[in-house]
Amino acid sequence: MTDPLKRFFGTWIFDRDESEFDQGELPQSATLTIEDAFGTLKFTMTSVAADGSSQTDSFVALPNGGETRLGKSGLADAMRHGLRGDNNLVSEALRGGVPIMVADRELSPDGRTLTVTQTVHVTETESFVNTAIYHKAQ
C-alpha cells in the first residue's frame, strides 16, 4: 500500500452532531474501519439506525482507480476507488460508465477527522448529498 493510503487506515467514529444528510435519517451511531487486506482496501461500516436496528456491511476494493465490474448489484455495474491528491480517497459507483454515486473521503490536515461526502445522482438533474463526519478512534 502507498503511504498516502495508510493515513486513511484505522477505525473512525461517527459524529452525529456534525453530520448532515439530505437523504435518509442520521444513524444513532456508526463506525467505519478502513484497512489493508492483502493489497486491497477493506471498508467495514457498522451502524445503529435511527430506529435502533444495527447493521454491518463490508467490501474490498482495488485502490488503483481502475474499474471493477460488478455482478448483480441492481443499480451499479462497476466500481472505481482511488486517491485524488493525498487527502481524498474516492469511491464511485458507475452505471454504463457514468458515476451514479460518489463517496469522497477527505482527511483533515492533522489526520484526525474524516469527512465523507456521499453524492447520489437520482436523475440527471437531481442529486442527494449526505455529509458524515468521523473522528479517528484513539
N, CA, C and O atoms as a GROMACS GRO file, in nm:
protein
  552
    1MET      N    1   0.084  -0.120   0.000
    1MET     CA    2   0.000   0.000   0.000
    1MET      C    3   0.087   0.125   0.000
    1MET      O    4   0.194   0.128   0.061
    2THR      N    5   0.040   0.225  -0.068
    2THR     CA    6   0.116   0.351  -0.072
    2THR      C    7   0.096   0.427   0.058
    2THR      O    8  -0.007   0.412   0.125
    3ASP      N    9   0.193   0.507   0.093
    3ASP     CA   10   0.187   0.583   0.218
    3ASP      C   11   0.063   0.673   0.230
    3ASP      O   12   0.002   0.676   0.338
    4PRO      N   13   0.023   0.746   0.125
    4PRO     CA   14  -0.097   0.830   0.141
    4PRO      C   15  -0.221   0.748   0.180
    4PRO      O   16  -0.305   0.797   0.256
    5LEU      N   17  -0.234   0.627   0.129
    5LEU     CA   18  -0.348   0.542   0.166
    5LEU      C   19  -0.344   0.504   0.313
    5LEU      O   20  -0.448   0.498   0.378
    6LYS      N   21  -0.225   0.477   0.365
    6LYS     CA   22  -0.212   0.434   0.505
    6LYS      C   23  -0.269   0.537   0.602
    6LYS      O   24  -0.311   0.502   0.712
    7ARG      N   25  -0.269   0.664   0.562
    7ARG     CA   26  -0.323   0.768   0.650
    7ARG      C   27  -0.472   0.752   0.675
    7ARG      O   28  -0.525   0.802   0.773
    8PHE      N   29  -0.541   0.680   0.585
    8PHE     CA   30  -0.685   0.658   0.599
    8PHE      C   31  -0.717   0.535   0.684
    8PHE      O   32  -0.831   0.517   0.727
    9PHE      N   33  -0.616   0.450   0.709
    9PHE     CA   34  -0.639   0.325   0.782
    9PHE      C   35  -0.672   0.352   0.927
    9PHE      O   36  -0.622   0.446   0.988
   10GLY      N   37  -0.757   0.267   0.981
   10GLY     CA   38  -0.793   0.275   1.122
   10GLY      C   39  -0.944   0.272   1.138
   10GLY      O   40  -1.019   0.250   1.042
   11THR      N   41  -0.986   0.294   1.260
   11THR     CA   42  -1.129   0.297   1.293
   11THR      C   43  -1.170   0.441   1.316
   11THR      O   44  -1.104   0.516   1.388
   12TRP      N   45  -1.281   0.476   1.254
   12TRP     CA   46  -1.334   0.612   1.257
   12TRP      C   47  -1.470   0.610   1.323
   12TRP      O   48  -1.554   0.525   1.292
   13ILE      N   49  -1.494   0.705   1.416
   13ILE     CA   50  -1.618   0.712   1.493
   13ILE      C   51  -1.705   0.826   1.440
   13ILE      O   52  -1.660   0.940   1.429
   14PHE      N   53  -1.828   0.794   1.407
   14PHE     CA   54  -1.924   0.889   1.352
   14PHE      C   55  -1.959   0.998   1.453
   14PHE      O   56  -1.984   0.969   1.570
   15ASP      N   57  -1.961   1.123   1.407
   15ASP     CA   58  -2.002   1.238   1.490
   15ASP      C   59  -2.139   1.284   1.440
   15ASP      O   60  -2.149   1.358   1.342
   16ARG      N   61  -2.241   1.241   1.508
   16ARG     CA   62  -2.379   1.269   1.467
   16ARG      C   63  -2.408   1.420   1.466
   16ARG      O   64  -2.477   1.469   1.377
   17ASP      N   65  -2.356   1.492   1.565
   17ASP     CA   66  -2.385   1.636   1.577
   17ASP      C   67  -2.327   1.718   1.462
   17ASP      O   68  -2.382   1.822   1.426
   18GLU      N   69  -2.216   1.673   1.403
   18GLU     CA   70  -2.152   1.747   1.296
   18GLU      C   71  -2.195   1.702   1.156
   18GLU      O   72  -2.158   1.764   1.057
   19SER      N   73  -2.272   1.594   1.148
   19SER     CA   74  -2.310   1.535   1.020
   19SER      C   75  -2.445   1.586   0.973
   19SER      O   76  -2.527   1.632   1.053
   20GLU      N   77  -2.466   1.578   0.841
   20GLU     CA   78  -2.592   1.626   0.784
   20GLU      C   79  -2.628   1.540   0.663
   20GLU      O   80  -2.545   1.520   0.574
   21PHE      N   81  -2.751   1.489   0.660
   21PHE     CA   82  -2.797   1.404   0.550
   21PHE      C   83  -2.913   1.470   0.478
   21PHE      O   84  -3.007   1.516   0.542
   22ASP      N   85  -2.905   1.475   0.344
   22ASP     CA   86  -3.019   1.516   0.262
   22ASP      C   87  -3.116   1.399   0.245
   22ASP      O   88  -3.237   1.419   0.236
   23GLN      N   89  -3.061   1.277   0.241
   23GLN     CA   90  -3.141   1.158   0.215
   23GLN      C   91  -3.125   1.061   0.332
   23GLN      O   92  -3.013   1.029   0.372
   24GLY      N   93  -3.237   1.015   0.386
   24GLY     CA   94  -3.233   0.922   0.498
   24GLY      C   95  -3.210   0.991   0.630
   24GLY      O   96  -3.179   1.110   0.636
   25GLU      N   97  -3.225   0.914   0.736
   25GLU     CA   98  -3.203   0.968   0.871
   25GLU      C   99  -3.061   0.943   0.916
   25GLU      O  100  -2.998   0.844   0.878
   26LEU      N  101  -3.010   1.033   0.997
   26LEU     CA  102  -2.878   1.014   1.057
   26LEU      C  103  -2.882   0.891   1.148
   26LEU      O  104  -2.979   0.873   1.222
   27PRO      N  105  -2.780   0.806   1.143
   27PRO     CA  106  -2.777   0.694   1.237
   27PRO      C  107  -2.753   0.744   1.379
   27PRO      O  108  -2.700   0.853   1.400
   28GLN      N  109  -2.794   0.662   1.475
   28GLN     CA  110  -2.765   0.695   1.616
   28GLN      C  111  -2.614   0.692   1.640
   28GLN      O  112  -2.560   0.776   1.711
   29SER      N  113  -2.548   0.594   1.579
   29SER     CA  114  -2.403   0.581   1.593
   29SER      C  115  -2.351   0.498   1.476
   29SER      O  116  -2.426   0.427   1.410
   30ALA      N  117  -2.220   0.510   1.452
   30ALA     CA  118  -2.158   0.433   1.344
   30ALA      C  119  -2.007   0.432   1.361
   30ALA      O  120  -1.949   0.524   1.420
   31THR      N  121  -1.945   0.329   1.309
   31THR     CA  122  -1.800   0.324   1.297
   31THR      C  123  -1.766   0.282   1.155
   31THR      O  124  -1.839   0.205   1.092
   32LEU      N  125  -1.656   0.333   1.106
   32LEU     CA  126  -1.603   0.298   0.975
   32LEU      C  127  -1.460   0.254   0.996
   32LEU      O  128  -1.380   0.326   1.055
   33THR      N  129  -1.427   0.135   0.947
   33THR     CA  130  -1.290   0.086   0.954
   33THR      C  131  -1.238   0.070   0.812
   33THR      O  132  -1.303   0.010   0.726
   34ILE      N  133  -1.119   0.125   0.788
   34ILE     CA  134  -1.052   0.112   0.660
   34ILE      C  135  -0.918   0.045   0.687
   34ILE      O  136  -0.842   0.090   0.773
   35GLU      N  137  -0.890  -0.064   0.613
   35GLU     CA  138  -0.766  -0.136   0.638
   35GLU      C  139  -0.712  -0.199   0.509
   35GLU      O  140  -0.784  -0.212   0.410
   36ASP      N  141  -0.586  -0.238   0.514
   36ASP     CA  142  -0.521  -0.309   0.404
   36ASP      C  143  -0.560  -0.456   0.416
   36ASP      O  144  -0.544  -0.517   0.521
   37ALA      N  145  -0.610  -0.512   0.306
   37ALA     CA  146  -0.644  -0.654   0.302
   37ALA      C  147  -0.570  -0.716   0.184
   37ALA      O  148  -0.626  -0.732   0.076
   38PHE      N  149  -0.443  -0.751   0.206
   38PHE     CA  150  -0.361  -0.814   0.104
   38PHE      C  151  -0.353  -0.731  -0.024
   38PHE      O  152  -0.368  -0.783  -0.134
   39GLY      N  153  -0.330  -0.601  -0.007
   39GLY     CA  154  -0.314  -0.512  -0.120
   39GLY      C  155  -0.442  -0.450  -0.172
   39GLY      O  156  -0.440  -0.371  -0.267
   40THR      N  157  -0.555  -0.485  -0.111
   40THR     CA  158  -0.681  -0.421  -0.144
   40THR      C  159  -0.724  -0.336  -0.025
   40THR      O  160  -0.670  -0.352   0.085
   41LEU      N  161  -0.818  -0.249  -0.047
   41LEU     CA  162  -0.876  -0.172   0.063
   41LEU      C  163  -0.997  -0.246   0.115
   41LEU      O  164  -1.082  -0.290   0.037
   42LYS      N  165  -1.007  -0.260   0.245
   42LYS     CA  166  -1.126  -0.322   0.306
   42LYS      C  167  -1.196  -0.215   0.388
   42LYS      O  168  -1.138  -0.154   0.477
   43PHE      N  169  -1.324  -0.194   0.355
   43PHE     CA  170  -1.409  -0.100   0.426
   43PHE      C  171  -1.512  -0.179   0.506
   43PHE      O  172  -1.579  -0.267   0.451
   44THR      N  173  -1.525  -0.150   0.635
   44THR     CA  174  -1.629  -0.212   0.718
   44THR      C  175  -1.704  -0.102   0.790
   44THR      O  176  -1.644  -0.020   0.860
   45MET      N  177  -1.836  -0.102   0.773
   45MET     CA  178  -1.922   0.000   0.834
   45MET      C  179  -2.021  -0.070   0.926
   45MET      O  180  -2.095  -0.159   0.883
   46THR      N  181  -2.022  -0.029   1.051
   46THR     CA  182  -2.120  -0.079   1.148
   46THR      C  183  -2.199   0.040   1.196
   46THR      O  184  -2.142   0.142   1.235
   47SER      N  185  -2.332   0.028   1.194
   47SER     CA  186  -2.415   0.142   1.235
   47SER      C  187  -2.537   0.096   1.312
   47SER      O  188  -2.584  -0.017   1.298
   48VAL      N  189  -2.588   0.187   1.393
   48VAL     CA  190  -2.716   0.171   1.461
   48VAL      C  191  -2.807   0.278   1.403
   48VAL      O  192  -2.782   0.398   1.419
   49ALA      N  193  -2.912   0.234   1.335
   49ALA     CA  194  -3.004   0.326   1.267
   49ALA      C  195  -3.088   0.403   1.368
   49ALA      O  196  -3.090   0.373   1.487
   50ALA      N  197  -3.158   0.503   1.316
   50ALA     CA  198  -3.245   0.586   1.400
   50ALA      C  199  -3.349   0.501   1.473
   50ALA      O  200  -3.390   0.536   1.584
   51ASP      N  201  -3.393   0.390   1.411
   51ASP     CA  202  -3.494   0.303   1.474
   51ASP      C  203  -3.434   0.202   1.571
   51ASP      O  204  -3.507   0.122   1.630
   52GLY      N  205  -3.301   0.204   1.588
   52GLY     CA  206  -3.235   0.115   1.683
   52GLY      C  207  -3.182  -0.014   1.622
   52GLY      O  208  -3.111  -0.089   1.690
   53SER      N  209  -3.213  -0.042   1.497
   53SER     CA  210  -3.161  -0.163   1.434
   53SER      C  211  -3.014  -0.144   1.399
   53SER      O  212  -2.971  -0.033   1.368
   54SER      N  213  -2.938  -0.253   1.404
   54SER     CA  214  -2.795  -0.243   1.374
   54SER      C  215  -2.764  -0.320   1.246
   54SER      O  216  -2.833  -0.415   1.208
   55GLN      N  217  -2.656  -0.276   1.181
   55GLN     CA  218  -2.618  -0.334   1.053
   55GLN      C  219  -2.468  -0.324   1.037
   55GLN      O  220  -2.407  -0.225   1.077
   56THR      N  221  -2.409  -0.426   0.976
   56THR     CA  222  -2.267  -0.424   0.942
   56THR      C  223  -2.254  -0.460   0.795
   56THR      O  224  -2.308  -0.561   0.749
   57ASP      N  225  -2.181  -0.377   0.721
   57ASP     CA  226  -2.153  -0.401   0.580
   57ASP      C  227  -2.003  -0.394   0.559
   57ASP      O  228  -1.934  -0.318   0.627
   58SER      N  229  -1.954  -0.473   0.464
   58SER     CA  230  -1.811  -0.473   0.436
   58SER      C  231  -1.790  -0.499   0.287
   58SER      O  232  -1.866  -0.573   0.225
   59PHE      N  233  -1.685  -0.436   0.231
   59PHE     CA  234  -1.646  -0.466   0.094
   59PHE      C  235  -1.498  -0.439   0.077
   59PHE      O  236  -1.438  -0.364   0.154
   60VAL      N  237  -1.440  -0.501  -0.023
   60VAL     CA  238  -1.299  -0.477  -0.056
   60VAL      C  239  -1.293  -0.413  -0.194
   60VAL      O  240  -1.381  -0.432  -0.277
   61ALA      N  241  -1.188  -0.335  -0.215
   61ALA     CA  242  -1.175  -0.260  -0.340
   61ALA      C  243  -1.029  -0.250  -0.380
   61ALA      O  244  -0.940  -0.244  -0.295
   62LEU      N  245  -1.006  -0.247  -0.510
   62LEU     CA  246  -0.872  -0.219  -0.561
   62LEU      C  247  -0.847  -0.069  -0.546
   62LEU      O  248  -0.933   0.011  -0.581
   63PRO      N  249  -0.731  -0.030  -0.494
   63PRO     CA  250  -0.707   0.112  -0.465
   63PRO      C  251  -0.647   0.191  -0.580
   63PRO      O  252  -0.603   0.304  -0.559
   64ASN      N  253  -0.642   0.136  -0.701
   64ASN     CA  254  -0.566   0.199  -0.808
   64ASN      C  255  -0.646   0.288  -0.902
   64ASN      O  256  -0.590   0.341  -0.998
   65GLY      N  257  -0.775   0.305  -0.879
   65GLY     CA  258  -0.856   0.391  -0.964
   65GLY      C  259  -0.915   0.321  -1.085
   65GLY      O  260  -0.994   0.382  -1.158
   66GLY      N  261  -0.880   0.194  -1.109
   66GLY     CA  262  -0.936   0.120  -1.221
   66GLY      C  263  -1.076   0.070  -1.190
   66GLY      O  264  -1.113   0.053  -1.074
   67GLU      N  265  -1.154   0.046  -1.294
   67GLU     CA  266  -1.290  -0.004  -1.276
   67GLU      C  267  -1.291  -0.152  -1.242
   67GLU      O  268  -1.214  -0.231  -1.299
   68THR      N  269  -1.378  -0.190  -1.149
   68THR     CA  270  -1.404  -0.329  -1.117
   68THR      C  271  -1.548  -0.357  -1.154
   68THR      O  272  -1.639  -0.293  -1.102
   69ARG      N  273  -1.570  -0.452  -1.243
   69ARG     CA  274  -1.705  -0.487  -1.286
   69ARG      C  275  -1.777  -0.556  -1.171
   69ARG      O  276  -1.719  -0.636  -1.098
   70LEU      N  277  -1.906  -0.525  -1.157
   70LEU     CA  278  -1.989  -0.585  -1.053
   70LEU      C  279  -2.083  -0.687  -1.115
   70LEU      O  280  -2.116  -0.680  -1.234
   71GLY      N  281  -2.126  -0.781  -1.033
   71GLY     CA  282  -2.224  -0.879  -1.076
   71GLY      C  283  -2.363  -0.819  -1.074
   71GLY      O  284  -2.392  -0.726  -1.149
   72LYS      N  285  -2.447  -0.870  -0.991
   72LYS     CA  286  -2.588  -0.830  -0.986
   72LYS      C  287  -2.611  -0.733  -0.871
   72LYS      O  288  -2.672  -0.770  -0.770
   73SER      N  289  -2.564  -0.610  -0.885
   73SER     CA  290  -2.584  -0.513  -0.777
   73SER      C  291  -2.720  -0.444  -0.785
   73SER      O  292  -2.767  -0.388  -0.686
   74GLY      N  293  -2.782  -0.448  -0.902
   74GLY     CA  294  -2.911  -0.383  -0.917
   74GLY      C  295  -2.902  -0.246  -0.979
   74GLY      O  296  -2.976  -0.216  -1.073
   75LEU      N  297  -2.814  -0.161  -0.929
   75LEU     CA  298  -2.802  -0.025  -0.983
   75LEU      C  299  -2.672  -0.003  -1.056
   75LEU      O  300  -2.672   0.036  -1.173
   76ALA      N  301  -2.562  -0.028  -0.990
   76ALA     CA  302  -2.430  -0.002  -1.049
   76ALA      C  303  -2.378  -0.127  -1.119
   76ALA      O  304  -2.408  -0.240  -1.079
   77ASP      N  305  -2.300  -0.106  -1.225
   77ASP     CA  306  -2.239  -0.221  -1.291
   77ASP      C  307  -2.086  -0.224  -1.275
   77ASP      O  308  -2.020  -0.318  -1.319
   78ALA      N  309  -2.030  -0.119  -1.213
   78ALA     CA  310  -1.886  -0.115  -1.188
   78ALA      C  311  -1.856  -0.020  -1.072
   78ALA      O  312  -1.937   0.067  -1.040
   79MET      N  313  -1.740  -0.039  -1.011
   79MET     CA  314  -1.692   0.048  -0.904
   79MET      C  315  -1.550   0.092  -0.938
   79MET      O  316  -1.477   0.022  -1.009
   80ARG      N  317  -1.514   0.210  -0.887
   80ARG     CA  318  -1.379   0.262  -0.905
   80ARG      C  319  -1.340   0.330  -0.773
   80ARG      O  320  -1.419   0.404  -0.715
   81HIS      N  321  -1.216   0.303  -0.725
   81HIS     CA  322  -1.168   0.357  -0.598
   81HIS      C  323  -1.025   0.408  -0.617
   81HIS      O  324  -0.946   0.345  -0.688
   82GLY      N  325  -0.993   0.520  -0.556
   82GLY     CA  326  -0.855   0.568  -0.564
   82GLY      C  327  -0.837   0.702  -0.498
   82GLY      O  328  -0.932   0.766  -0.453
   83LEU      N  329  -0.712   0.743  -0.493
   83LEU     CA  330  -0.677   0.871  -0.433
   83LEU      C  331  -0.696   0.984  -0.534
   83LEU      O  332  -0.669   0.968  -0.653
   84ARG      N  333  -0.741   1.097  -0.483
   84ARG     CA  334  -0.738   1.224  -0.558
   84ARG      C  335  -0.654   1.316  -0.471
   84ARG      O  336  -0.702   1.371  -0.372
   85GLY      N  337  -0.531   1.332  -0.510
   85GLY     CA  338  -0.436   1.402  -0.424
   85GLY      C  339  -0.400   1.310  -0.308
   85GLY      O  340  -0.423   1.190  -0.315
   86ASP      N  341  -0.344   1.366  -0.203
   86ASP     CA  342  -0.304   1.286  -0.088
   86ASP      C  343  -0.412   1.279   0.020
   86ASP      O  344  -0.404   1.195   0.110
   87ASN      N  345  -0.514   1.365   0.013
   87ASN     CA  346  -0.611   1.376   0.122
   87ASN      C  347  -0.752   1.330   0.089
   87ASN      O  348  -0.841   1.340   0.173
   88ASN      N  349  -0.775   1.279  -0.033
   88ASN     CA  350  -0.909   1.236  -0.070
   88ASN      C  351  -0.905   1.094  -0.125
   88ASN      O  352  -0.837   1.066  -0.224
   89LEU      N  353  -0.978   1.006  -0.061
   89LEU     CA  354  -0.997   0.868  -0.105
   89LEU      C  355  -1.139   0.860  -0.159
   89LEU      O  356  -1.235   0.875  -0.083
   90VAL      N  357  -1.152   0.837  -0.289
   90VAL     CA  358  -1.281   0.849  -0.356
   90VAL      C  359  -1.326   0.713  -0.410
   90VAL      O  360  -1.248   0.638  -0.468
   91SER      N  361  -1.454   0.683  -0.390
   91SER     CA  362  -1.518   0.565  -0.448
   91SER      C  363  -1.631   0.613  -0.537
   91SER      O  364  -1.705   0.704  -0.502
   92GLU      N  365  -1.643   0.549  -0.654
   92GLU     CA  366  -1.750   0.583  -0.746
   92GLU      C  367  -1.822   0.455  -0.788
   92GLU      O  368  -1.759   0.356  -0.825
   93ALA      N  369  -1.955   0.458  -0.782
   93ALA     CA  370  -2.037   0.351  -0.838
   93ALA      C  371  -2.081   0.399  -0.976
   93ALA      O  372  -2.131   0.511  -0.991
   94LEU      N  373  -2.061   0.315  -1.076
   94LEU     CA  374  -2.087   0.354  -1.214
   94LEU      C  375  -2.197   0.268  -1.276
   94LEU      O  376  -2.212   0.150  -1.244
   95ARG      N  377  -2.273   0.329  -1.364
   95ARG     CA  378  -2.370   0.256  -1.446
   95ARG      C  379  -2.347   0.302  -1.590
   95ARG      O  380  -2.366   0.420  -1.622
   96GLY      N  381  -2.306   0.210  -1.676
   96GLY     CA  382  -2.277   0.248  -1.814
   96GLY      C  383  -2.164   0.347  -1.825
   96GLY      O  384  -2.162   0.430  -1.916
   97GLY      N  385  -2.068   0.341  -1.732
   97GLY     CA  386  -1.953   0.431  -1.734
   97GLY      C  387  -1.977   0.567  -1.672
   97GLY      O  388  -1.886   0.649  -1.666
   98VAL      N  389  -2.100   0.592  -1.625
   98VAL     CA  390  -2.136   0.722  -1.567
   98VAL      C  391  -2.149   0.707  -1.415
   98VAL      O  392  -2.219   0.617  -1.368
   99PRO      N  393  -2.083   0.794  -1.336
   99PRO     CA  394  -2.098   0.786  -1.190
   99PRO      C  395  -2.242   0.814  -1.146
   99PRO      O  396  -2.302   0.915  -1.183
  100ILE      N  397  -2.296   0.720  -1.066
  100ILE     CA  398  -2.429   0.741  -1.009
  100ILE      C  399  -2.421   0.765  -0.858
  100ILE      O  400  -2.517   0.811  -0.797
  101MET      N  401  -2.305   0.734  -0.800
  101MET     CA  402  -2.280   0.760  -0.658
  101MET      C  403  -2.131   0.786  -0.642
  101MET      O  404  -2.047   0.713  -0.697
  102VAL      N  405  -2.098   0.890  -0.566
  102VAL     CA  406  -1.959   0.922  -0.537
  102VAL      C  407  -1.945   0.939  -0.386
  102VAL      O  408  -2.019   1.016  -0.325
  103ALA      N  409  -1.850   0.868  -0.326
  103ALA     CA  410  -1.817   0.885  -0.185
  103ALA      C  411  -1.676   0.942  -0.179
  103ALA      O  412  -1.578   0.873  -0.211
  104ASP      N  413  -1.665   1.067  -0.137
  104ASP     CA  414  -1.537   1.137  -0.128
  104ASP      C  415  -1.501   1.146   0.020
  104ASP      O  416  -1.567   1.216   0.097
  105ARG      N  417  -1.394   1.074   0.059
  105ARG     CA  418  -1.347   1.073   0.198
  105ARG      C  419  -1.229   1.167   0.208
  105ARG      O  420  -1.120   1.137   0.160
  106GLU      N  421  -1.250   1.282   0.271
  106GLU     CA  422  -1.144   1.384   0.282
  106GLU      C  423  -1.084   1.383   0.421
  106GLU      O  424  -1.154   1.398   0.521
  107LEU      N  425  -0.953   1.364   0.425
  107LEU     CA  426  -0.880   1.359   0.550
  107LEU      C  427  -0.835   1.499   0.589
  107LEU      O  428  -0.780   1.572   0.507
  108SER      N  429  -0.857   1.536   0.714
  108SER     CA  430  -0.814   1.668   0.762
  108SER      C  431  -0.662   1.675   0.764
  108SER      O  432  -0.596   1.572   0.767
  109PRO      N  433  -0.605   1.797   0.762
  109PRO     CA  434  -0.459   1.811   0.763
  109PRO      C  435  -0.391   1.740   0.880
  109PRO      O  436  -0.280   1.690   0.866
  110ASP      N  437  -0.459   1.734   0.997
  110ASP     CA  438  -0.397   1.668   1.112
  110ASP      C  439  -0.423   1.517   1.114
  110ASP      O  440  -0.373   1.448   1.203
  111GLY      N  441  -0.500   1.466   1.018
  111GLY     CA  442  -0.526   1.322   1.009
  111GLY      C  443  -0.623   1.268   1.112
  111GLY      O  444  -0.634   1.147   1.126
  112ARG      N  445  -0.693   1.354   1.184
  112ARG     CA  446  -0.782   1.309   1.292
  112ARG      C  447  -0.930   1.311   1.255
  112ARG      O  448  -1.011   1.251   1.325
  113THR      N  449  -0.967   1.379   1.145
  113THR     CA  450  -1.107   1.390   1.104
  113THR      C  451  -1.121   1.345   0.960
  113THR      O  452  -1.041   1.382   0.873
  114LEU      N  453  -1.224   1.265   0.935
  114LEU     CA  454  -1.254   1.217   0.801
  114LEU      C  455  -1.394   1.266   0.766
  114LEU      O  456  -1.491   1.230   0.832
  115THR      N  457  -1.404   1.348   0.661
  115THR     CA  458  -1.532   1.397   0.613
  115THR      C  459  -1.571   1.315   0.492
  115THR      O  460  -1.503   1.318   0.389
  116VAL      N  461  -1.682   1.243   0.504
  116VAL     CA  462  -1.730   1.158   0.394
  116VAL      C  463  -1.850   1.227   0.331
  116VAL      O  464  -1.957   1.237   0.391
  117THR      N  465  -1.830   1.274   0.208
  117THR     CA  466  -1.938   1.338   0.134
  117THR      C  467  -1.985   1.239   0.029
  117THR      O  468  -1.913   1.209  -0.067
  118GLN      N  469  -2.108   1.189   0.048
  118GLN     CA  470  -2.163   1.092  -0.046
  118GLN      C  471  -2.271   1.160  -0.129
  118GLN      O  472  -2.370   1.211  -0.076
  119THR      N  473  -2.250   1.159  -0.260
  119THR     CA  474  -2.345   1.220  -0.353
  119THR      C  475  -2.409   1.109  -0.435
  119THR      O  476  -2.340   1.030  -0.499
  120VAL      N  477  -2.542   1.104  -0.434
  120VAL     CA  478  -2.617   1.006  -0.511
  120VAL      C  479  -2.693   1.081  -0.619
  120VAL      O  480  -2.773   1.170  -0.589
  121HIS      N  481  -2.668   1.044  -0.743
  121HIS     CA  482  -2.736   1.107  -0.856
  121HIS      C  483  -2.862   1.026  -0.888
  121HIS      O  484  -2.853   0.916  -0.942
  122VAL      N  485  -2.978   1.081  -0.853
  122VAL     CA  486  -3.105   1.012  -0.873
  122VAL      C  487  -3.148   1.023  -1.019
  122VAL      O  488  -3.192   0.925  -1.079
  123THR      N  489  -3.136   1.142  -1.074
  123THR     CA  490  -3.162   1.166  -1.217
  123THR      C  491  -3.051   1.256  -1.268
  123THR      O  492  -2.960   1.291  -1.192
  124GLU      N  493  -3.057   1.293  -1.394
  124GLU     CA  494  -2.953   1.381  -1.450
  124GLU      C  495  -2.952   1.518  -1.383
  124GLU      O  496  -2.849   1.586  -1.384
  125THR      N  497  -3.064   1.558  -1.325
  125THR     CA  498  -3.073   1.692  -1.265
  125THR      C  499  -3.094   1.690  -1.114
  125THR      O  500  -3.092   1.795  -1.050
  126GLU      N  501  -3.114   1.573  -1.055
  126GLU     CA  502  -3.142   1.566  -0.911
  126GLU      C  503  -3.040   1.478  -0.841
  126GLU      O  504  -3.014   1.365  -0.883
  127SER      N  505  -2.983   1.530  -0.733
  127SER     CA  506  -2.885   1.457  -0.653
  127SER      C  507  -2.913   1.480  -0.505
  127SER      O  508  -2.972   1.581  -0.467
  128PHE      N  509  -2.870   1.385  -0.424
  128PHE     CA  510  -2.875   1.398  -0.278
  128PHE      C  511  -2.733   1.392  -0.225
  128PHE      O  512  -2.649   1.318  -0.276
  129VAL      N  513  -2.706   1.472  -0.122
  129VAL     CA  514  -2.573   1.475  -0.063
  129VAL      C  515  -2.584   1.448   0.086
  129VAL      O  516  -2.656   1.519   0.158
  130ASN      N  517  -2.514   1.346   0.133
  130ASN     CA  518  -2.502   1.317   0.276
  130ASN      C  519  -2.358   1.344   0.317
  130ASN      O  520  -2.265   1.293   0.254
  131THR      N  521  -2.340   1.422   0.422
  131THR     CA  522  -2.207   1.452   0.473
  131THR      C  523  -2.195   1.394   0.613
  131THR      O  524  -2.264   1.436   0.705
  132ALA      N  525  -2.105   1.297   0.628
  132ALA     CA  526  -2.082   1.230   0.756
  132ALA      C  527  -1.942   1.267   0.805
  132ALA      O  528  -1.844   1.257   0.731
  133ILE      N  529  -1.934   1.309   0.929
  133ILE     CA  530  -1.806   1.345   0.991
  133ILE      C  531  -1.765   1.232   1.086
  133ILE      O  532  -1.843   1.186   1.169
  134TYR      N  533  -1.640   1.190   1.072
  134TYR     CA  534  -1.584   1.083   1.157
  134TYR      C  535  -1.457   1.136   1.223
  134TYR      O  536  -1.384   1.217   1.165
  135HIS      N  537  -1.431   1.090   1.344
  135HIS     CA  538  -1.307   1.120   1.415
  135HIS      C  539  -1.232   0.991   1.441
  135HIS      O  540  -1.293   0.889   1.476
  136LYS      N  541  -1.103   0.995   1.425
  136LYS     CA  542  -1.021   0.875   1.441
  136LYS      C  543  -1.028   0.824   1.585
  136LYS      O  544  -1.013   0.902   1.680
  137ALA      N  545  -1.051   0.695   1.600
  137ALA     CA  546  -1.053   0.633   1.733
  137ALA      C  547  -0.912   0.637   1.792
  137ALA      O  548  -0.813   0.631   1.719
  138GLN      N  549  -0.904   0.646   1.922
  138GLN     CA  550  -0.772   0.651   1.989
  138GLN      C  551  -0.702   0.518   1.986
  138GLN      O  552  -0.591   0.506   2.038
   0.00000   0.00000   0.00000
